[in-house]
Amino acid sequence: MKILLAFFLLHLTRGNLGQSANMQPNYVLIMADDLGIGDLGCYGNTTLRTPHIDSLAKDGVTLTQHIAAAALCTPSRAAVLTGRYPIRSGMTSFRRIGVYIFAAGSGGLPTNETTFVKLLKEQGYSTGLIGKWHLGLNCESSEDHCHHPLWHGFDYFYGLPLTNLRNCKPNGGNIIIVGARSTVRTAVQVVIVALITLLLLCLLGLVTMPWKALGFLFLAVVLLLAALLLFFSQFRNLNCILMRNRRIIQQPFTCENLTQRMTSEATSFIGRNSDRPFLLFMSFIPVHTALYASPEFLGKSRHGLYGDSVEEMDWSVGQILASLEMLNLSSRTLVYFTSDQGAHIEEISESGEVHGGWNGIYKGGKSTNWEGGIRVPGLLRWSGVLTAGRSIDEPTSNMDIFPTIVKLSKAAMPSDRIIDGRDLMPLLLGDVQHSEHEFLFHYCNSYLSAVRWHPRHSSSVWKAHLFTPNFNPEGTQGCFDTHVCLCYGDYVSRHDPPLLYDLSCDPTESSPVTPASEPQYHQILDVMREAVERHRGTLTPVPDQLTLNNIIWKPWLQPCCSTVWEHCHCDNDTNSNTALNGTTD
């Protein structure tokens, strides 16, 4: 009798899947920014209130080894949209800066990349992006919008073409100075010492230099410093931009009720597309700094402004889920929740308040390939199709969302390029017990940093670090002098042989495996080296989208809502007075 009942339930589930697929399922993809896996109740947090996000775990499937393809915003988001390691599209950097920090840069997600959004749009889907983009904007003029979301398959965009930076919030601090404080300090010291030394040498007669030339030199330095100060004083106006489609509607954007406005846009998008298949990508601004929270949430959490921001984001998720329920769309909609990478543990406000999240038991954070930087939430709910309350402890990737929804939507997978993601549905439905990812490769910007191997028919998950960041000061978990850990030179420690861990019994990466503790030590590393060589053989040269030339500020590319960029300022957001819909519980 039990066997018959199980067969009936399985048949019913598959029938629901077939029915939903025939109706073209909807997709709500929700991505937090810099959220730590330990910040959510469903992943063990007991002090932050995240009931709506936790409900996705209760009513759906929880992935416990969900891995971001990169530990920085720009490359990670490129990987999600393309299903490919970001190095394949040139969305990684060989230099210090691995993300876009100016709206007037020229790099971005190449137009020849295929996003799942484009493929779904070809299938008749309505596609919308609400929130953060951070994958470029313009190429040759301030209005060509060659990297804009609408070029990559989205029908509708309401959000930030760049990202939320400290400078975007009045008195929030300066990301340039924080991110390069040691470099800036050293450069200023060198210039001052050089000028003083030159002056002394001239006074002592040891160097002959016309006083007029010396005066011009001092004047040039002063003018350069004044120009830099002027630029940084306008940084918020130039880079903190809110757009609706291709139009700038707020410059600079205001943090007040920003999450509420995004939520209103998301629920409105669902409402006006409820009678047709849709894809909504809710790309949250929280909890990237500068942090903010609406008055209804301010001071309500046990973890300061960071906790307030997390709890408001949870409220927003609740509003989106309630909208699906009200419109009877839950059984037709696959909901996916994740973060672009782990918490940014170096984030400390100028007043000393911790503004970074918690990565639970995992070492490291954003910009590192320790587990704390790349192990992210992975929650999927599809009412009536996915078994509620199920947990899967197998390596998966945020690149997997590409083939998963492309195949569900009956779109054709690209045949002209390598797709690194794997279809999650067989794993989610229980048709298979093991992830298709035998190997995953972890890049720190453009440099291969670590390799993960989950052998077939084995519970072990081996991870080999080729190099690791130098945490500074000694004994801490972060790279506080550089704001984010860097990937080259004296900023890293190289390991030959690599540091090897078995994550199945040491997820905290506390005790490296040695030849004495693991009889198969050398064989394991040999297999991983061979996998690296095969992987490298699949890489082809592509234009680097994060070269210095592509990321520097270019005046002719500056987006501006007025005719003169020096006076870029406007507020035409009709939702700027949006109030909370519903309660905060």
C-alpha positions as CSV (number, residue, x, y, z in Angstrom):
1,M,0.0,0.0,0.0
2,K,2.8,2.4,0.9
3,I,4.5,1.7,-2.4
4,L,1.3,2.4,-4.3
5,L,0.8,5.7,-2.4
6,A,4.4,6.7,-3.1
7,F,3.9,6.0,-6.8
8,F,0.7,8.0,-6.9
9,L,2.4,11.0,-5.2
10,L,5.3,10.8,-7.6
11,H,3.0,10.6,-10.6
12,L,1.0,13.6,-9.2
13,T,4.2,15.7,-8.7
14,R,5.4,14.9,-12.3
15,G,1.9,15.7,-13.6
16,N,2.1,19.1,-11.8
17,L,5.5,19.7,-13.3
18,G,4.3,18.8,-16.8
19,Q,1.2,21.0,-16.4
20,S,3.3,23.9,-15.1
21,A,5.9,23.5,-17.8
22,N,3.2,23.4,-20.5
23,M,1.9,26.7,-19.1
24,Q,5.4,28.2,-19.2
25,P,6.4,28.7,-15.6
26,N,7.2,32.1,-14.3
27,Y,10.5,32.9,-12.6
28,V,11.2,35.2,-9.7
29,L,15.0,35.4,-9.1
30,I,16.0,37.2,-6.0
31,M,19.6,38.2,-5.3
32,A,20.8,40.0,-2.2
33,D,24.1,41.9,-2.3
34,D,26.9,40.9,0.1
35,L,24.6,38.9,2.3
36,G,26.3,36.3,4.5
37,I,25.0,32.8,4.5
38,G,25.0,33.0,8.3
39,D,22.6,36.0,8.3
40,L,19.5,33.9,7.6
41,G,17.5,31.9,10.1
42,C,17.2,29.0,7.7
43,Y,21.0,28.7,7.7
44,G,21.3,28.9,11.5
45,N,21.0,32.5,12.5
46,T,19.0,33.0,15.7
47,T,19.3,36.8,16.2
48,L,18.1,38.2,12.9
49,R,14.4,38.0,11.9
50,T,14.1,36.6,8.3
51,P,10.7,34.8,8.4
52,H,9.8,35.4,4.8
53,I,13.1,34.2,3.4
54,D,13.1,31.3,5.8
55,S,9.7,30.3,4.4
56,L,11.3,29.6,1.1
57,A,13.4,26.9,2.9
58,K,10.3,25.6,4.7
59,D,8.2,25.4,1.6
60,G,11.0,24.5,-0.9
61,V,14.5,23.2,-1.2
62,T,17.6,24.4,0.6
63,L,21.0,24.1,-1.1
64,T,23.7,23.9,1.6
65,Q,26.7,23.9,-0.8
66,H,25.6,26.6,-3.2
67,I,28.7,28.3,-4.6
68,A,29.1,31.7,-6.2
69,A,31.2,31.7,-9.4
70,A,33.1,34.7,-8.2
71,A,33.5,36.5,-4.9
72,L,33.0,40.0,-6.3
73,C,29.8,41.7,-7.6
74,T,30.6,42.3,-11.2
75,P,32.0,38.9,-12.2
76,S,29.5,37.0,-10.0
77,R,26.5,38.7,-11.7
78,A,28.0,38.1,-15.1
79,A,28.3,34.4,-14.3
80,V,24.7,34.1,-13.2
81,L,23.3,35.7,-16.3
82,T,25.5,33.8,-18.8
83,G,25.9,30.5,-17.0
84,R,29.6,30.8,-17.6
85,Y,32.8,31.4,-15.6
86,P,33.2,35.2,-15.9
87,I,36.7,34.8,-17.3
88,R,35.1,33.4,-20.4
89,S,33.4,36.8,-21.1
90,G,36.3,39.0,-20.0
91,M,34.4,40.1,-16.9
92,T,37.4,39.6,-14.6
93,S,40.4,41.8,-13.8
94,F,44.1,41.2,-13.7
95,R,44.5,44.3,-11.6
96,R,43.6,45.7,-8.3
97,I,40.0,46.8,-9.1
98,G,37.7,44.0,-10.1
99,V,34.4,45.8,-10.4
100,Y,33.1,49.0,-12.0
101,I,33.3,52.0,-9.7
102,F,32.4,54.8,-12.2
103,A,29.2,55.1,-14.2
104,A,31.2,56.6,-17.0
105,G,33.4,53.6,-17.6
106,S,33.4,51.9,-21.0
107,G,33.5,48.2,-20.0
108,G,30.6,45.9,-19.5
109,L,29.0,42.6,-20.3
110,P,29.7,42.0,-24.0
111,T,26.8,42.2,-26.3
112,N,27.8,38.9,-27.9
113,E,27.2,37.1,-24.6
114,T,23.9,35.2,-24.4
115,T,22.0,35.7,-21.2
116,F,19.1,33.5,-20.1
117,V,17.0,36.6,-20.2
118,K,17.5,36.9,-24.0
119,L,16.5,33.3,-24.5
120,L,13.3,33.6,-22.4
121,K,12.4,36.8,-24.2
122,E,12.5,34.9,-27.4
123,Q,10.1,32.4,-25.8
124,G,7.6,35.2,-25.3
125,Y,8.4,36.1,-21.7
126,S,8.1,39.5,-20.2
127,T,11.4,40.2,-18.5
128,G,12.1,42.8,-15.8
129,L,15.1,43.8,-13.7
130,I,14.5,45.7,-10.5
131,G,17.6,46.9,-8.5
132,K,21.3,46.6,-9.1
133,W,22.9,46.0,-12.5
134,H,26.7,46.7,-12.1
135,L,27.6,45.2,-15.5
136,G,28.4,48.4,-17.5
137,L,26.4,51.0,-19.3
138,N,28.0,52.9,-22.2
139,C,30.7,52.3,-24.8
140,E,31.4,55.4,-27.0
141,S,28.8,58.0,-25.9
142,S,26.8,58.9,-22.9
143,E,23.6,57.5,-24.5
144,D,24.6,54.5,-26.5
145,H,23.7,52.2,-23.6
146,C,25.6,49.3,-25.2
147,H,25.8,47.4,-21.9
148,H,22.4,48.5,-20.5
149,P,20.1,45.7,-19.2
150,L,17.7,46.4,-22.1
151,W,20.5,45.2,-24.5
152,H,20.7,41.9,-22.7
153,G,17.1,40.8,-22.8
154,F,15.3,42.8,-20.2
155,D,12.1,44.6,-21.3
156,Y,11.9,46.7,-18.2
157,F,14.6,48.1,-15.8
158,Y,14.2,50.1,-12.7
159,G,17.4,50.4,-10.7
160,L,21.0,51.4,-10.4
161,P,23.2,50.9,-13.5
162,L,26.2,50.9,-11.2
163,T,25.9,50.0,-7.5
164,N,25.4,51.4,-4.1
165,L,28.7,52.9,-2.8
166,R,29.6,54.6,0.5
167,N,29.6,57.9,-1.4
168,C,26.0,57.4,-2.4
169,K,24.8,58.1,1.1
170,P,25.4,61.6,2.6
171,N,28.1,61.2,5.3
172,G,28.4,57.6,4.3
173,G,32.2,57.9,3.7
174,N,34.3,57.7,0.6
175,I,34.9,54.3,-1.1
176,I,37.9,55.4,-3.0
177,I,39.7,56.5,0.1
178,V,38.6,53.5,2.1
179,G,39.4,51.0,-0.6
180,A,42.9,52.4,-1.2
181,R,43.7,54.1,2.0
182,S,47.3,52.7,2.2
183,T,48.0,53.6,-1.5
184,V,46.5,57.1,-1.2
185,R,48.4,57.7,2.1
186,T,51.7,56.4,0.6
187,A,51.2,58.5,-2.6
188,V,50.5,61.7,-0.7
189,Q,53.5,61.1,1.6
190,V,55.8,60.5,-1.4
191,V,54.7,63.7,-3.2
192,I,55.1,65.8,0.0
193,V,58.5,64.3,0.8
194,A,59.7,64.7,-2.8
195,L,58.6,68.4,-3.0
196,I,60.2,69.2,0.4
197,T,63.4,67.4,-0.5
198,L,63.5,69.3,-3.8
199,L,63.0,72.6,-2.1
200,L,65.7,71.9,0.5
201,L,68.2,70.9,-2.2
202,C,67.5,74.1,-4.1
203,L,67.9,76.2,-0.9
204,L,71.3,74.4,-0.2
205,G,72.4,75.0,-3.7
206,L,72.8,71.3,-4.4
207,V,70.3,71.4,-7.2
208,T,70.0,74.2,-9.7
209,M,66.4,74.9,-10.7
210,P,64.8,78.2,-11.7
211,W,62.5,79.5,-9.0
212,K,59.9,80.1,-11.6
213,A,60.0,76.4,-12.7
214,L,59.8,75.3,-9.1
215,G,56.8,77.5,-8.6
216,F,55.1,76.1,-11.6
217,L,55.7,72.6,-10.3
218,F,54.1,73.4,-6.9
219,L,51.2,75.1,-8.7
220,A,50.7,72.0,-10.9
221,V,50.6,69.7,-7.9
222,V,48.1,72.0,-6.1
223,L,45.9,72.2,-9.2
224,L,45.9,68.5,-9.6
225,L,45.0,68.0,-5.9
226,A,42.2,70.6,-6.3
227,A,40.9,68.8,-9.4
228,L,40.8,65.5,-7.6
229,L,39.0,67.1,-4.6
230,L,36.4,68.6,-7.0
231,F,35.9,65.3,-8.7
232,F,35.4,63.4,-5.4
233,S,33.1,66.2,-4.1
234,Q,30.8,65.4,-7.2
235,F,31.2,61.6,-7.0
236,R,27.7,61.1,-5.6
237,N,26.1,63.2,-8.3
238,L,28.1,61.5,-11.1
239,N,27.8,57.9,-10.0
240,C,24.7,57.3,-7.8
241,I,22.1,57.1,-10.5
242,L,18.6,55.6,-10.6
243,M,17.1,54.8,-14.0
244,R,13.8,53.7,-15.4
245,N,14.6,51.9,-18.6
246,R,17.0,54.3,-20.4
247,R,15.9,57.4,-18.6
248,I,17.7,58.8,-15.5
249,I,14.9,59.6,-13.0
250,Q,17.0,60.4,-9.9
251,Q,20.5,61.7,-9.7
252,P,21.8,61.2,-7.2
253,F,19.4,58.6,-5.9
254,T,18.1,58.9,-2.4
255,C,18.4,56.1,0.1
256,E,15.1,57.1,1.8
257,N,12.5,54.3,1.2
258,L,14.6,52.9,-1.7
259,T,13.9,49.3,-0.7
260,Q,10.2,50.2,-0.5
261,R,10.3,51.8,-4.0
262,M,12.1,48.7,-5.4
263,T,9.4,46.5,-3.8
264,S,6.6,48.5,-5.2
265,E,8.2,48.2,-8.7
266,A,8.6,44.4,-8.3
267,T,5.0,43.8,-7.2
268,S,3.7,46.1,-9.9
269,F,5.7,44.2,-12.5
270,I,4.2,40.9,-11.3
271,G,0.7,42.4,-11.4
272,R,0.8,43.8,-14.9
273,N,2.3,40.5,-16.3
274,S,0.2,38.0,-14.3
275,D,-1.6,36.9,-17.4
276,R,1.5,36.0,-19.4
277,P,4.8,34.2,-18.6
278,F,7.3,36.5,-16.9
279,L,10.8,36.6,-15.5
280,L,11.4,39.0,-12.6
281,F,15.0,39.5,-11.4
282,M,14.8,41.3,-8.1
283,S,18.4,42.4,-7.6
284,F,18.5,43.9,-4.1
285,I,20.5,47.0,-3.2
286,P,20.9,45.8,0.4
287,V,23.1,44.9,2.1
288,H,25.9,46.5,0.2
289,T,27.3,49.6,1.9
290,A,26.3,52.3,2.3
291,L,23.7,50.8,4.5
292,Y,20.2,52.3,4.9
293,A,16.8,51.3,6.3
294,S,13.4,52.9,6.2
295,P,12.1,54.5,9.3
296,E,9.8,51.6,10.0
297,F,12.8,49.3,10.4
298,L,15.5,51.7,11.7
299,G,16.8,50.6,15.1
300,K,14.5,47.5,15.2
301,S,17.0,44.7,14.8
302,R,19.6,43.4,17.3
303,H,22.5,44.1,14.8
304,G,22.4,47.8,14.2
305,L,21.9,49.3,10.8
306,Y,23.1,46.1,9.1
307,G,20.4,44.0,10.8
308,D,17.8,46.7,10.1
309,S,18.6,46.5,6.4
310,V,18.5,42.7,6.4
311,E,15.1,42.7,8.1
312,E,13.7,45.2,5.7
313,M,14.9,43.1,2.8
314,D,13.1,40.1,4.3
315,W,9.9,42.2,4.5
316,S,10.4,43.0,0.8
317,V,10.7,39.3,0.0
318,G,7.5,38.8,1.9
319,Q,5.7,41.4,-0.2
320,I,6.8,39.7,-3.4
321,L,5.7,36.2,-2.2
322,A,2.3,37.7,-1.0
323,S,1.8,39.2,-4.5
324,L,2.4,35.8,-6.1
325,E,-0.1,34.2,-3.7
326,M,-2.7,36.9,-4.2
327,L,-2.6,36.4,-8.0
328,N,-2.7,32.6,-7.7
329,L,0.8,32.4,-9.3
330,S,2.7,30.4,-6.6
331,S,2.1,27.0,-8.3
332,R,3.3,28.4,-11.6
333,T,6.3,30.2,-10.3
334,L,9.8,29.0,-9.5
335,V,11.3,31.3,-6.8
336,Y,15.1,31.4,-6.3
337,F,16.9,33.3,-3.6
338,T,20.6,33.8,-3.3
339,S,23.4,36.3,-2.7
340,D,26.0,37.4,-5.2
341,Q,28.8,36.5,-2.8
342,G,29.5,36.2,0.9
343,A,29.4,39.0,3.5
344,H,31.9,41.8,3.3
345,I,33.6,41.4,6.7
346,E,35.9,44.4,6.3
347,E,33.0,46.8,6.3
348,I,33.3,49.0,9.3
349,S,31.6,52.4,9.4
350,E,33.6,55.5,10.2
351,S,32.0,55.5,13.6
352,G,33.3,51.9,14.2
353,E,29.9,50.1,13.7
354,V,30.1,46.7,12.0
355,H,28.5,47.1,8.6
356,G,29.4,43.7,7.2
357,G,27.4,40.5,7.7
358,W,28.1,37.0,9.1
359,N,29.3,34.0,7.1
360,G,28.5,31.6,9.9
361,I,31.2,28.9,10.5
362,Y,32.9,29.7,7.2
363,K,36.3,31.4,6.9
364,G,36.8,34.6,5.0
365,G,34.4,36.8,3.1
366,K,33.7,38.8,0.0
367,S,36.7,38.8,-2.5
368,T,38.2,35.6,-1.1
369,N,37.7,32.0,-2.1
370,W,37.5,30.7,1.4
371,E,34.1,29.3,1.9
372,G,32.9,32.5,3.6
373,G,33.4,34.4,0.3
374,I,31.7,32.0,-2.1
375,R,29.3,29.7,-0.2
376,V,25.9,31.6,-0.5
377,P,22.3,30.9,0.2
378,G,20.5,28.8,-2.3
379,L,16.7,28.5,-1.8
380,L,14.2,27.3,-4.4
381,R,10.5,27.1,-4.1
382,W,8.0,25.9,-6.6
383,S,4.7,25.0,-4.9
384,G,3.3,21.6,-5.9
385,V,6.5,20.7,-7.8
386,L,9.4,20.8,-5.4
387,T,9.2,18.8,-2.2
388,A,8.8,21.2,0.8
389,G,11.5,21.2,3.4
390,R,14.1,19.3,1.5
391,S,17.8,19.9,1.9
392,I,20.5,19.0,-0.6
393,D,24.1,18.8,0.5
394,E,25.7,18.6,-2.9
395,P,28.0,21.2,-4.6
396,T,25.9,23.5,-6.9
397,S,26.7,26.9,-8.5
398,N,24.8,30.1,-9.1
399,M,25.7,29.5,-12.8
400,D,23.2,26.6,-12.7
401,I,20.2,28.9,-12.8
402,F,20.9,29.5,-16.5
403,P,20.5,26.0,-17.8
404,T,17.8,25.3,-15.3
405,I,15.3,27.9,-16.4
406,V,16.3,27.7,-20.1
407,K,15.5,24.0,-20.2
408,L,12.3,24.5,-18.2
409,S,11.1,27.2,-20.7
410,K,11.8,24.9,-23.7
411,A,14.4,27.4,-25.1
412,A,17.4,26.1,-27.0
413,M,20.6,26.0,-25.1
414,P,23.4,27.9,-26.9
415,S,25.5,25.5,-29.0
416,D,28.3,28.0,-29.9
417,R,29.8,28.3,-26.4
418,I,30.6,26.4,-23.3
419,I,27.9,26.7,-20.6
420,D,29.5,25.9,-17.2
421,G,26.2,25.7,-15.2
422,R,24.2,22.5,-14.8
423,D,20.5,21.9,-14.9
424,L,19.3,21.7,-11.2
425,M,15.9,20.1,-11.8
426,P,17.0,16.5,-11.7
427,L,18.7,17.2,-8.4
428,L,15.8,19.2,-7.0
429,L,13.2,16.6,-8.0
430,G,15.3,13.7,-6.5
431,D,15.8,12.0,-9.9
432,V,19.6,12.0,-9.2
433,Q,21.4,12.1,-5.8
434,H,24.6,13.7,-6.9
435,S,25.5,17.0,-8.4
436,E,26.7,17.1,-12.0
437,H,29.6,19.3,-10.9
438,E,32.5,17.0,-10.3
439,F,34.8,20.0,-10.5
440,L,34.3,23.7,-9.7
441,F,37.0,26.3,-10.4
442,H,37.3,29.3,-8.1
443,Y,38.8,32.5,-9.5
444,C,40.1,35.5,-7.6
445,N,39.6,38.1,-10.3
446,S,41.4,36.6,-13.4
447,Y,43.6,34.2,-11.3
448,L,42.6,30.6,-10.6
449,S,42.7,30.5,-6.9
450,A,41.2,27.1,-5.8
451,V,39.7,23.9,-7.2
452,R,36.8,21.8,-5.8
453,W,36.4,18.1,-6.5
454,H,33.5,16.0,-5.5
455,P,34.4,12.5,-6.7
456,R,31.7,10.3,-8.1
457,H,30.3,7.8,-5.5
458,S,32.1,9.6,-2.7
459,S,31.0,11.8,0.2
460,S,34.2,13.7,0.2
461,V,34.4,17.2,-1.3
462,W,38.1,18.1,-1.8
463,K,39.2,21.7,-2.1
464,A,42.7,22.8,-3.0
465,H,43.9,26.4,-2.6
466,L,46.6,27.4,-5.0
467,F,47.0,30.7,-3.2
468,T,45.2,32.5,-0.3
469,P,44.9,36.1,0.7
470,N,47.2,37.5,3.4
471,F,44.8,38.4,6.2
472,N,46.0,41.6,7.9
473,P,46.4,42.3,10.8
474,E,47.6,38.9,12.0
475,G,44.9,36.6,13.3
476,T,41.9,38.3,11.8
477,Q,39.6,37.1,9.1
478,G,39.9,40.1,6.8
479,C,42.1,42.3,4.6
480,F,41.4,45.6,6.4
481,D,44.2,47.6,4.9
482,T,42.9,47.2,1.3
483,H,39.2,47.0,2.1
484,V,38.9,43.8,0.0
485,C,41.4,41.1,-0.3
486,L,43.5,41.3,-3.5
487,C,44.6,38.5,-5.8
488,Y,48.3,39.0,-6.7
489,G,51.8,39.9,-5.7
490,D,52.6,40.4,-2.0
491,Y,48.8,40.4,-1.2
492,V,48.7,36.6,-1.4
493,S,50.5,33.5,-0.2
494,R,51.1,30.9,-2.8
495,H,51.0,27.2,-1.9
496,D,53.1,24.5,-3.5
497,P,51.8,21.9,-3.0
498,P,48.3,23.4,-2.6
499,L,46.5,23.6,0.7
500,L,44.1,20.6,0.6
501,Y,40.9,20.3,2.7
502,D,38.1,17.8,2.8
503,L,35.1,20.0,3.2
504,S,32.8,17.1,4.0
505,C,34.5,16.9,7.4
506,D,36.2,20.2,7.7
507,P,33.9,22.9,6.2
508,T,35.6,25.6,8.2
509,E,38.9,24.9,6.3
510,S,40.8,24.7,9.6
511,S,43.1,21.7,9.2
512,P,44.8,21.1,5.8
513,V,45.1,17.5,4.8
514,T,48.7,16.2,4.7
515,P,50.3,13.1,3.2
516,A,50.5,11.7,6.8
517,S,46.8,12.2,7.4
518,E,45.5,11.2,4.0
519,P,47.0,8.1,2.2
520,Q,45.6,9.3,-1.2
521,Y,47.0,12.8,-0.8
522,H,49.2,12.9,-3.9
523,Q,46.7,11.0,-6.1
524,I,44.0,13.5,-5.1
525,L,46.2,16.5,-6.1
526,D,47.2,14.8,-9.3
527,V,43.5,14.4,-10.3
528,M,42.8,18.0,-9.5
529,R,45.9,19.2,-11.5
530,E,44.7,17.3,-14.5
531,A,41.2,18.8,-14.2
532,V,42.8,22.3,-14.1
533,E,44.7,21.6,-17.3
534,R,41.6,20.4,-19.0
535,H,39.7,23.4,-17.9
536,R,42.4,25.9,-19.0
537,G,42.3,24.2,-22.4
538,T,38.7,25.3,-22.8
539,L,39.5,29.0,-22.3
540,T,39.9,31.2,-25.3
541,P,41.2,34.8,-25.3
542,V,38.5,37.5,-25.1
543,P,38.6,41.3,-24.7
544,D,39.3,42.3,-21.1
545,Q,36.3,44.3,-19.9
546,L,38.0,45.5,-16.7
547,T,41.2,47.0,-18.1
548,L,42.3,50.4,-16.7
549,N,41.0,52.0,-19.9
550,N,37.6,50.4,-19.5
551,I,37.1,51.3,-15.8
552,I,38.4,54.8,-15.6
553,W,36.0,57.8,-15.6
554,K,35.5,59.2,-19.1
555,P,33.7,62.6,-19.2
556,W,32.1,61.9,-22.6
557,L,30.5,58.8,-21.2
558,Q,29.0,60.5,-18.2
559,P,25.3,59.8,-17.9
560,C,23.5,62.9,-16.8
561,C,19.9,64.1,-16.6
562,S,20.9,67.7,-17.5
563,T,22.8,69.0,-20.5
564,V,25.8,70.0,-18.4
565,W,27.3,67.1,-16.4
566,E,28.8,69.4,-13.8
567,H,25.2,70.1,-12.7
568,C,23.8,66.5,-12.9
569,H,20.9,66.6,-10.5
570,C,17.2,65.6,-10.9
571,D,14.4,63.9,-9.0
572,N,11.7,62.6,-11.3
573,D,10.9,59.3,-9.5
574,T,7.2,59.2,-9.1
575,N,7.6,56.4,-6.5
576,S,9.8,58.5,-4.2
577,N,6.9,58.9,-1.7
578,T,6.0,55.2,-1.6
579,A,5.0,54.1,1.9
580,L,5.1,50.6,3.4
581,N,2.4,48.3,2.2
582,G,1.6,45.9,5.0
583,T,3.2,45.3,8.3
584,T,6.8,44.7,9.5
585,D,6.2,41.4,11.2
